[in-house]
Amino acid sequence: MNPSGIGRISPDRLPPKPGSYLLMLKLAADAEIRVGRLGAIGFRRGWYAYAGSAFGSGGLAGRLRHHLRPVRKRHWHVDFLRDHARVMEVWMAVGPPNREHEWARILARDPGAGIGVRGFGCSGCRCPSHLLYFIARPADDLIRKKLGAGISTRVKLM
């Protein structure tokens, strides 16, 4: 990785520490996707930002390895979307506090964002959604400036 924190990384070199992450997914075509108990949902083509955290065993390395490999077993709502969308990059912050709720709220306030799906990825909290929709890929500056507190690394997977 280069000093700016932007680079390419093998899933085997992800930090084994706890932290928060933002997956940037690209859906190439409109799709109707069955998402667990949420049921069949229509997704528009475009970009999706999914805010999550990894404070259990394995930390960021364990959780992100799961999200970066082909879906074998679906554990989280985002796994259903990953069947159809490609993870293009990951932004992360190592260590506490858990930033996923704050990041989802901040991104939702951006004029270019739309709620991806109500209740997506947030069945254990009061957030409207942890999945945000963008017609075009959000600019790096948007993510850095708005989520800046704690964003330490951006990993491009394209």
Helices and strands as residue ranges (DSSP letters): E 6-7, G 11-13, E 19-27, E 31-35, G 36-38, E 39-43, E 46-54, H 59-68, H 77-82, E 86-94, H 100-108, E 113-115, E 131-134, H 140-147, E 153-156
